[in-house]
Amino acid sequence: MIFYDLLIYRKRIFFVEILIFEYDRDLIIYRKVIFFLQNLILEYDRDLIIYRKVIFFLQILIFEYDRDLLIYRKEYSSFKS
């Protein structure tokens, strides 16, 4: 009876060790995924900064073209009269 109980405990311990091993493996995978996602976020943040600079530059260009267009319209209307 004791031998049988010991065998059952060893099987349970083995099962628990396998579970621990699988959880450790999964944890390593999750850490790799988190690291990959952090790198992606970092790259997107950097890209976002670049995109914001480009948008700002384009807004300045649009403003200048609007201003020039206004000037040309005033000149045209004064020339037309």
C-alpha positions as CSV (number, residue, x, y, z in Angstrom):
1,M,0.0,0.0,0.0
2,I,2.8,2.4,0.9
3,F,4.6,1.6,-2.3
4,Y,1.4,2.2,-4.3
5,D,0.9,5.6,-2.6
6,L,4.5,6.5,-3.3
7,L,4.0,5.6,-7.0
8,I,0.9,7.8,-7.2
9,Y,2.7,10.7,-5.5
10,R,5.6,10.4,-7.9
11,K,3.2,10.4,-10.9
12,R,1.6,13.6,-9.5
13,I,4.9,15.2,-8.9
14,F,6.0,14.3,-12.4
15,F,2.7,15.8,-13.7
16,V,3.2,19.0,-11.7
17,E,6.8,19.2,-13.0
18,I,5.6,18.9,-16.6
19,L,3.0,21.6,-15.9
20,I,5.7,23.9,-14.4
21,F,7.9,23.3,-17.4
22,E,5.1,24.2,-19.8
23,Y,4.2,27.3,-17.9
24,D,7.9,28.3,-17.9
25,R,8.0,27.8,-21.6
26,D,4.9,29.8,-22.1
27,L,6.2,32.5,-19.9
28,I,9.3,32.7,-22.1
29,I,7.2,32.9,-25.2
30,Y,5.0,35.7,-23.6
31,R,8.1,37.6,-22.7
32,K,9.4,37.4,-26.2
33,V,6.0,38.6,-27.5
34,I,6.0,41.5,-25.1
35,F,9.5,42.4,-26.1
36,F,8.5,42.3,-29.8
37,L,5.4,44.4,-29.1
38,Q,7.5,47.0,-27.1
39,N,9.9,47.2,-30.1
40,L,7.0,47.7,-32.4
41,I,5.5,50.4,-30.2
42,L,8.9,52.1,-30.1
43,E,9.2,52.1,-33.9
44,Y,5.6,53.3,-34.3
45,D,6.3,56.1,-31.8
46,R,9.4,57.1,-33.8
47,D,7.4,56.9,-37.0
48,L,4.6,58.9,-35.4
49,I,7.0,61.7,-34.6
50,I,8.2,61.7,-38.2
51,Y,4.6,61.8,-39.5
52,R,3.7,64.6,-37.2
53,K,6.7,66.6,-38.5
54,V,5.6,65.9,-42.0
55,I,2.1,67.0,-41.3
56,F,3.3,70.1,-39.6
57,F,5.5,70.9,-42.7
58,L,2.5,70.3,-45.0
59,Q,0.3,72.6,-42.9
60,I,2.9,75.3,-43.2
61,L,3.0,74.8,-47.0
62,I,-0.8,74.9,-47.2
63,F,-0.8,78.1,-45.2
64,E,1.8,79.7,-47.5
65,Y,-0.1,78.7,-50.6
66,D,-3.3,80.0,-49.2
67,R,-1.6,83.3,-48.4
68,D,-0.1,83.5,-51.8
69,L,-3.4,82.7,-53.5
70,L,-5.0,85.5,-51.5
71,I,-2.3,87.9,-52.6
72,Y,-2.7,86.8,-56.3
73,R,-6.5,87.2,-56.1
74,K,-6.1,90.7,-54.7
75,E,-3.6,91.6,-57.4
76,Y,-5.9,90.1,-60.0
77,S,-8.9,92.0,-58.8
78,S,-7.0,95.3,-58.7
79,F,-5.6,94.6,-62.2
80,K,-9.1,93.7,-63.5
81,S,-10.6,96.9,-62.2
